[in-house]
Amino acid sequence: MDTKMKKRIVMTILGQSACGVSGGLFKTAALGVDPFLSFMSGIDELLPLSFGTVWALGCALLLLFTFRADRHYIGLGTLFNLFFMGYITEFTIAILKVLSPEPSMVLRILLLAAGIILTCISAAFYYTADMGVSAYDSIALILSGTWHLGPFRICRILCDLVCVIGGASFFLLSGKPLSALPTLTGIGTIIAAFFMGPLIDFFEIHWAKPYFDN
């Protein structure tokens, strides 16, 4: 196995794992999660299943679209995301609850910021590895790269906005009080929806690609 292939495997597995950890940071911060996590968390409120299982089922359905539209995006990263990422998020939440059962507002803000940055860095690295992306990430990549409907950052923002609206709708349908909605779809979700696409672009250009090329 050559050095480039080893780098691609490491970037894929660590990138996907870090995304799972960032999901736990978002949910523990309770100031709004990233858009797709918001969507899946909204569905999770309606179903009597663990979050990891809901994540796997949701990603499997999106994977059907990717399989038909552009199979290039399916690979090791896709499968790792499908089977492990939801459970990594669950595990991270459990650990953080032990470390800080009732985090202060300052800590919650720090967790939110760390979640956003970690998500963008990890996505940039496994995109660059090109060994398959998550089923959700593939949607914006297909809209931009395969169907040429616009720049990636714009396609990503539109996909994220759809997820935010969907996640909030499912959350409210579950019977949860409106006052609890900001923990799922709050300021963190809005920041993520508008800035994650451009930030992923930035980290891919300035961090991930230079690391892979060296």
Secondary structure, 3 states (H helix, E strand, C coil): CCHHHHHHHHHHHHHHHHHHHHHHHHHHHCCCCCHHHHHHHHHHHHCCCCHHHHHHHHHHHHHHHHHHHCHHHCCHHHHHHHHHHHHHHHHHHHHHHHHCCCCCHHHHHHHHHHHHHHHHHHHHHHHHHCCCCCHHHHHHHHHHHHCCCCCHHHHHHHHHHHHHHHHHHHHHHCCCCHHHHHHCCCHHHHHHHHHHHHHHHHHHHHHHHHHHHC
